[in-house]
């Protein structure tokens, strides 16, 4: 027993000695917060506004390969035989901003590095918006959160140094019945989410080149739409006897559009729901996607709405594929003056070599403008962020007729193959050019 006590005392003594050495050697200086940073240092600036009743938790992570720290570990939980190891150190800058009943502007600037003797470099930035929702079904809820993460990547074009995001963030209500156990949950999702499942949609990730030693500007201005709510009901049942599993999911969007996904035809779909069975992927459509408002599209006489509905029928992703229905809605949209639909009708006429229809749609389009002017109109709307979905459809249809519009084909190849940073670079250049013309 005395030997055990003596060993324990020696271990504690070693810990205190290590701590003392760390303090005397200036371990407290090994933090990004204690480094004197030049005003000329390359930086990432993040600015925008915080929605009402929302907090912004800002976290920037740094790492150093020049400095290390001695750390005591206990392999396998063996507290009597600890080991000292050397590892690269990390640090962070954290800030919190809050907006009460009105939106609040914010402006944050953090250096990218290398900084100080430790050569600190910025690894990532995480902006988490926490919304206070007094109607949340979770009684112990401390707020609903949504995060944007920006990470360093050398694969991103170093000239892509500006990023503008203006997403809509909204809640989804999830009611789950899992083997007789009922739960309720509320989460936040965003209109620019890239996730196809709602449970993956509480964050969005972007890549930027922090290491390019240039200033980077991020504008992040989310809009909180607490009135737009998506209802999700999930059901899961399993049997221990025959190991069978059954699950279903109903997703209802605010305009009444409803999807029903089920592993088998054991349960009736809700009235009016679009039903999918067996191994069909269970898609979650964000608020900007036309698949989330099929009910509204079907009730609308707007040519653009009819064209969107035609595209949904044509793809067969959200509703069963129907070329006949697609063509019917394209025709309605084209007769209503939708340029993208008119181009689609012309492409179909060319494909079927229907000379009468070719001349008909050519004449219709000629009254609107030349191929070049159509392309210019589309890129203009894309540049200013107005009717971007329609603009891309016009360019896409122009590109399908490559011999008719080579410039559209070239641009379409670029846009389809470009990543977010490359697209943003084009948008920045386009907007700068328009600003120069105005001035």
ABEGO torsion letter per residue (X at the ends): XAAAAAAAAAAAAAAAAAAAAAAAAGAAABBAAABBBBAABBBBBBBEBBBBGBBBBBBBBBBBAABBBBBBBBBGGBAABBBBBBBBBBBBBBBBBBBBABBBBBBBBBBAOBBEAAGBBBABBBBBBBBBBAABABAABAEBBBBBBBBBBAABBAABABBBBBBBBBBBBBBBBBGGBBBBBBBBBBAABABABAAAAABBBBBBBAAAGBBBBBBBBBBBBAABBBBBBBBBBBBAAAGBBBBBBBBBBAAGBBBBBBABBABBBBBGBBBBBEABBBBBBBAABAAAAAAAAAABABAAAAAAAAAAAAAGAABBBBAAAAAAAAAAAAAAGBAAAAAAAAAAAAAAGBAAAAAAAAAAAAAAEBAAAAAAAAAAAAAAGBGAAAAAAAAAAAAABAAABAAAAAAAAAAAABBAAAAAAAAAAAAAAAAAAAX
